Amino acid sequence: MINRRHILTVGGASIALVGCGIIAGRALHSDLSAAQRPWKTLGQDLGDPRLNALAYAILAPNPHNRQPWLVDLGEPGALTLYADLDRLLPETDPPNRQIVIGLGAFLEALRQAAAQQSLRLETTPFPEGEPHPTLDERPVAHVRFIADESVEADPLFEAIPHRRTARIPFQQDRPVNADTLKQLDTVLRETDGYFEWVNDVENITSIKEICKQGWTIEATTPHTHHESTNLMRFGEKQINENPDGISLSGPFMEATRLAGVMTQEKMEDPNSIAFKGGLDFYNGLIDSAMAFGWLSTDGNTRIDQLNVGAGWLRLHLAATQAGLAMHPLSQVLQEFPEMTELYEDFHDFADIRQPARVQGLFRFGYAKAPAPSPRWPLETRILSA
């Protein structure tokens, strides 16, 4: 029934292009307006309060920008949320934990957008049972929209259109102070998970090393790296046609693509300039972190995962309002066999023992806000109305 069919950016210093004078003008320009349209049409009345709320929900953060949500609007005044089983990440996310977290962020954005319309949501997670060991065709949530003038608007809502995942280097002359990080913690509710953070040199250095090792393992393990390269969209045409996955755009990317330096095949070849440049650049992103924070839960049920997805979004919206850039680093939390040792190393560092676990790890810093990430139009995410 429901089987439908991190952004790596290689810096200019990573690859030297010689003799590419033919690549100029329009060829170096990336017009992603089609892929970014869902961000620019917010606030329009779509004729149904559910659609008005869903226009915000589809902008929620999610792993590899897979946008793994499908919505059935067949029941008046309600919706049923499903996971799109063609948008899972079976190699890097075998139990679909990260996908469920993304769906939790979706439900939180939906709740906030509904509250703006004086609508309270009555949400039943996994009404037909929690799917294990992987997601299946059972619904993720059933949601009823109930008119309620007493519903208070969430102060974080105004940040949804401005939230960005900052997959860029952070400024090195602007430390992240403790008061800012403490303030982020205040937006989390009891069910959203526990937020801990570090901003001192010793602990930042330790986490950077773990993260770089984790990223290297993911990138040099053939089955996990292939999953990512298969989702890469190179340049304007590919991104606008498939506004999901790992988007690589901009003048430099257009130049390397046209020169044949940057292709899926080259990104998979560990001996290629593209592969080595990608490794160097991502390590540089990790090295630019000015603070780290993580979200953990006491257990790891599917409902825990949904709840911490809401926490992830709330944390990110609060960071946006504080002018703070935030970037998830998921590698050391992934559950494929080659990552087991580093997974345990980070949990030892965080002093978290089973059945508790870390659900999200983030780097923080300051940076100019990047462009919004590509999104599929709302109508492509609806099963029936």
N, C-alpha and C positions, 0 to 999 in steps of 0.2 A: 504493500500500500504506500509506504513512505520512502521508497528508494528512488529519489530524484538526483537526476543529475543537475610576525617579527620581521620584521622587514629588514632585509640586508641591503645596505647601500654601500657600494664600494667607493671609497674616497679617491679624489683625484691623485693623491700622492701614492696610491697603491698600484696604479697601472700607468705606465708611460706609453702614450700613443704617438707614434712617429709617422709623418707622411700622410696624415688624414685630412689634408686641406680641403678635400672634396666634401667633407661633412660640415655643413654650415647652415646658417639661416634657419629656415623652417624645420629642417631635419633635427636640429638640436632642441626644439621646443616641445614640451610635453603639455598638451591640453587635456586635462583629466576632468573637465567640467561634467561630462556625462557620468563618470564613475562617482563623482562627488555630489551629484544633484540631491540625493536624500538629505544631505546636511543643509542645503540651501533653500529647501522648500518647507522647512519646519514652520509650524504655526498656522498653516493653511487649514481651513475647515474642510475636512474630507467627507462630511455628511453623516458621519457615524462616530460617536465618542470613542469607540474601540479603535477605529482606524487612526483617529487623532493621537491616541496614546501609543499605538504601535509605531507611528512615525518616529517617535523618540526611542522606543525600545530597540529598534533595529540598529541604533547607533551604539549599542552597548559594546564594551570591550569583550574580546573572545579570542581563543587560541588560534594562531596562524590566520586570523581574520577569516575563518571558515564560515562565520555567520550561520551556525548550525540549527537555526530555528525554522519551524514550519507551524503555521497557525490555521486552525479550523474555526471559522466563524459561523458555522451552520446553526448554532443555538442562539436565539435572540438574547441580547444582553449578557452574553458570555463568550468565552473562547476556550479552546483546548490547544495547549502547546505540545508539540512533538519535537523530538530530535530528528533532524534530517540525517538518516543513516548513510547517505552518500557523502557526508561532510565530516566524517570522523577522522581521527589521526591514529590508526591502529599501531603504527610503529613507535611513535614517540609518546603516545598516550594510550597504551593497550587497554586499561580498564575504563577509558572514556571519562576519567575524573576531570580533566581540564575542560572537556566539552560541557559537562554538567555545570561546572563553575561559570562558564560563559552563559549558559542558560539561566543561571541564577542572577547574573548581572542584567540580563534581558528582563527578567521579571521585576527586578527592582526599578529599572528605568520605566517600565510599564506602570508600576505602582505610583511613582512620582508624577508621571504625566497624567494619570487618571485623577490624582488628587487636585491637579490644577483645574479640573473640570467639575470639582465637588463630587467626585466619584470615589467610593471606597471599594477596594478589591477584596473579595472573599476567595482566597487561593487555597486549593487543595493539592498539595504536591503528590505526585505519583499515585493518582486515585486508584489505579489497578495494581499497585505494588511496586516496590523498588526493583529495577532491573539489575541483575547480577549474573555473571561477572562483567557483562558489557550491556550497553543500551540495546533496546529492542523496539518493537513497534508500539509498545504501550505508551500512553501519554505521560509527559513529564509533569504537566500541571493542568488542572481545570480552574478557570478563573471566572468569577461572576462579578459584574460591574453593578454596584448598588449606589443609587443616588443618596448622598448624605451631606447636607450643608455644614455639618460640624467637622468634616474632614479638613485638617490643616495642610496647607501647602508646605512641601518640604523645601527648606532654604537652599538645599543643594541643587534643586532642579534647574535653576538658572544657569548652572555650569555645564549642563549636558551638551549644548551646541558648541561649547568651547573646549571640551575635553579632547586631549590629544595624547596618543602614546608616543613618547619622544625617543625615537630610535636614532638619536643623534648625540654627538659628544656634548657633555655638560661644561659650563664655564668653570675654569679652575681657580678663579679669583673670588668666587662667591661661595663660602661655606654654608651648609645647612645647619642652622642653630637648633638647639634642643627645644626651645619654646615652640618653634614651627612644627616639629615632629610631634610634640605633646599635643598640640592643637588638633592634629589630624586624628589622634586617638579619640577625641571627644565626640566625633560624629558616628562612631560605631555603636550599634545597639548590642544588647546582650547576646543575641543569636548570631552576630556577624563575624565572630572569630576574635582572636586575641592579636593585637598589634604590638610588636616589639621592634626596636630599631637600634642602630648604632651610628654614631657620627664621629668617633674618635679614630685616629690614624691607625692604631694597632688592629682594632677589630675590622675596620674597612679593608685593610691590607689582607687580612686572613680571608675575608669573604671574596675579595677580588680573585685571589688565587684559586679558591674552590670553584668559583663561577667560570673562570677561564679554562680550568681543567674540564668542567662539565660541558662547556660549549665545544671544546676540542673533541671530546668523546662523541658528542652527537654528530659533529661535522665529519668525523673520520670513520664512523661506523656506517658501512654502506647502506644498510636497510633504512636507518633513520635519516641519513642525509638524502637519500633518494626521495623519501617522502616529502622533504622540504623543497628540493629542486623541482620536483614534479608540480609543485604548487606555485612556482615563481612565475610572475607576469612581467615581461620585459618591455618597457616602453609604452607609449600612449595607446597604440592599437590594441595590444593584448590586455592592458588594464581596463580600458573602456569596454571591451568585449566580455571580460571575465573579472568583474570588480570584487574579487575576493582573493584569498591566498596572500602570497608574499610579493608585494608590488615594488618594482625597482624602476624609478622614473627620474626625470630631470635631464638637463642638457648633457651632463657627463655620461649618464646611462644611455641616452639616445646615441651618443657618439660611439661608445664601446659596443653597443648592439649592432649598429650599422657597420662597424669595422670587423664584426665577427669575433670580437674578444669576449663578449658577454652573451653566452647562450646557456641553455639548460645543460647541454653536454659538457661545456667547458666548466660550469660550476660543479659538475660531478667528478671531474678529473682532478685528483689531488696534486697532479704535477702542473696544472695550468696556472697561468697568471691570475685568472679570474678566481679560482679556488683559493690561492694563497692570499690574494688581495682581500677576499671576503673574510678569511680568518684574521688577518692583521687588523682590518677595520673593526670587526666585532670585539676583538680583544681591546682595541682602543676605546670602544664604548664602555666596556666594563671598567677599564682603568680610569675613565673620567668620572666615575661615581663619586659623589661628595657625601653620600650617606646611603645606608641600606635599611630596609624594613621588611618584615615578613608577617604574614597572617597565618595563624594556626588554629586548629580546632581540637576539642577533646576526643572526638571520634572521627570516623571517616565514612559515615553513611551517605547515601545519595542526598538526603535532606541536609546533612552537614555541608555537602558540596554546594548545593543550591544556596544555602544561607551565606556561605563564605563568598560566593559570587556576588551577592548583594553587598557584602562588606568591601570587596574589591572595588566595586563601582563607587560606593560612598567614600572610600578613602581617596580614590582618584579624583572625584569631584571636589572634595575638600582641598586636595593638593592644587587643583586648577584654580580654585578661588584664592588660594594663598600665593599664586604665581609660581608654584613649584612644579618642575617637570618630573615625570614618573615613567618608568619603563620596567615592565615585568621581565624577569630572567627565570625562565621555567626549567632550564635544562637539568639542574641538579635535583629537581623534584620529580623527574620523570621516572617511570617504572619499567623500563626495558632492562634486560639483564646486565648490559655493559655499564649501566649507570649505578648499579647497586652500591658499590663502595663509596662513591661520592655522595650519594643520597644519605647514606649512614653518617658520613663525615659531617655533612651540614646539620643533620639532626643532633649529632653529638655537640657541635658548636652551639646550637640553639638550646641545648639541654632539654630536648623534647623526646619523650619515650612513648612507644606504642601503648595503648591504641591511639594516643594523640598523634598528630602529624602536622607538618608545615604544608599549607595549601598554596601559598603564593609568596614569592620573593621578588622584591622590587629595588631598583636603584633610584636614587633621588638626586636632584641637582637643579641648576638653573640653565635655561636655554631659550632661545627664541622659539615660539610655538610653531611646529611644522604644519603643513597642510593637512586637512582631514583625510582620513583613510577612505579608500573606495568602499562603496556599499551597493549591494543589489537593491533595486527599487522594491518598495513595500509589496507591490502586487505580485512579485515573484516568490514571495514567502508565504502566500496565502493558499491553502488547499481548497477551501470552498467558502462561500459567503451566503 
